[in-house]
C-alpha cells in the first residue's frame, strides 16, 4: 500500500509540473502580453517600456522558472486589473467556491448512492422508475434554468431563501441543490449499474448462505465492490464543481473562483487566469490521487498496480 | 440418531417464464440422517442445484417452491420467516458452492470472512472468532493458518479458496452441509484432496452431507445414499451399493456406462454416452421424461410411469420391472 501511494504521488507531481508549464505558456499563446496591458492607444515605446517592466523580454524558460518559484511559495504576481497580489485575490474567492463544491458533491453523493442502491434492490419497481425519472430530469435541465426556477419559487414567491450573495449558510442552499443535482444522475446510474452487476456475483450468494441480513449483504458485501467506479467519477465531478461552477456562481451572485476566472479571461488579466488554471488543475490532480487511494483501500486488487 | 436431519417430500419448484411455467423440480422426496452422505446425481438442468438452494431458502423470489414436507431437525422450513431462515443458514445448515474463484468477496480478507460467519450467529468477540478461524483453517489443511487470515482471496489458488469456503461453512458446526459440485472447477489432483477432506470432516463432525454432483466417480467414493435426478424428477434412489450393483433405471445404467472402470475398460474403447438432450420442462409433461433418449422405450412410456420398489429404500420409476438384459 505504501509503494502504491508513493507511485501515485510521484505521478501526481509529474502531472502538476506539466500542467504548470502549459498554463504558463498560455500567457504567450494568447498574444503579446505587453500590448494587452498597455491598451489600444499605447505607443510602441510604451509597449516596450511595459515589456521591460514586466520582464517579458527575458527568455521563456527564465520567465517560467521565475513564475514557478513564485507560485511554489504562493506568489502568483500582480493582477493587471485589480492591481493587487493574485494570491490574496484568489484566496478570498476560493473559500466560497470550495464551500460550494464540498456542499454540492455531498448533496450529490448523499442522494445518488442511497437512490442507486434502492433502485438496484428492486429493478423496475416504483422506486427504480422514480429514480430514473429524477436522474433524467437532472441530466436534461440546464443549471441556469433550474437555478432561476428555484429563485422564482423559493425567493420570490415563498420568500424562504435569499436569492443571491454568500453571507450566511442559507445563501448556499439553492446553489448546493443546483450544483449537486447536476452531478447526481451520473453517480446514481453508475451506482445502480454497479450494484446490479455485483448482486449477481457468487460472493453475494455466499454472504446470504452465511445468514447475513439483506442490509448487511447490500451495504457490507455489495456496495463496497460496486462503488469503486463511483469514487473515480465523483472525484472528477468534484474537480469540475470547483473549477467550473461559473454558471451557478453567476446566477446566485456567489463571487467565487469560477466567476473570477470567467471575468479575468474577459479582462485579459493573465496572471490571475494562469494562477486559477493551475489551481483548478491541482484540484483535479489532488482528487484523482485521493480517489485512487480510496479505491485501493476499497479493493485490495488495485493495490498491486 | 435415528431421527432424520432432513426430510423432503414432494418438493416442487416452478419458475414462471414468458413462454409458460417451467417445472424445474417436479415432486422429489428423500431423507437424510446425521452422519450420512447423500449424493444427488444428474446432468445440468436436472434440478439438483435448485433442490439444494430450496433447502437453504436461497431460491430467487421469482421461483415458487412447494413441498408436502420440508423438515430440518424437526423444524418445518416451509413455515419459517426470512429472519428465522437467516438464523438457521450458516449456523445449523451451511453450503459450499461450485465456484471457489468467485465465491469469496474480493474486498475482504479471508480472516474477516471466516470470522463473520461465526459472529453472525454467536455472541463472540474478535479474539475468539479469530481463534476459531485459525482452528478451522488448520482443520481444512491450510498451513500457516495465522498468516493466511490477513490475505485476500485473489492471493490464494482455487484449491485453497475452496478449503477456505469449507472452513467458513463449518465455523458454527452445522448439522447439515450441502456441497454443490464443490470440485467441478478444480484441477483433477485437487478434486480428490477436497473430496477426501469433505468426507473426513463429515465423519469427524458427524454431519449430514448432501453432495450435488454429475460425477459418478465421486459418488462411488463417498456416498451412503444416492438420488438420481432427471428432468426435475427422481428417477432412481437407493443405497450407494444398490445403485452401483443393481441399477434399475435406464438413465442410471446409462450414466454408469459413462465411467471408465480401471482394468476393464481398454484404451481406445468407446465409453458409453446418452444420446439426445434433456426435454424442455416448460408446461405439463406426461409419462417418462427420459423416454425420448431411452433405448428400451416403448409406447407405454408416454402414459403414467409406476414407482417401483425393491428392498427397503431402493426405488425407481420405470415401466420395466427388470431392465431387458440386466442382471436381476
Interface residues (C-beta under 8 A of the other chain):
Chain A: X201 X202 X203 X205 X206 X207 X208 X209 X210 X211 X212 X213 X221 X224 X225 X298 X299 X300 X301
Chain B: X56 X58 X86 X87 X88 X89 X90 X91 X94 X95 X97 X99 X102 X103 X104 X105 X106 X107 X116 X117 X120 X121 X152 X154 X165 X168
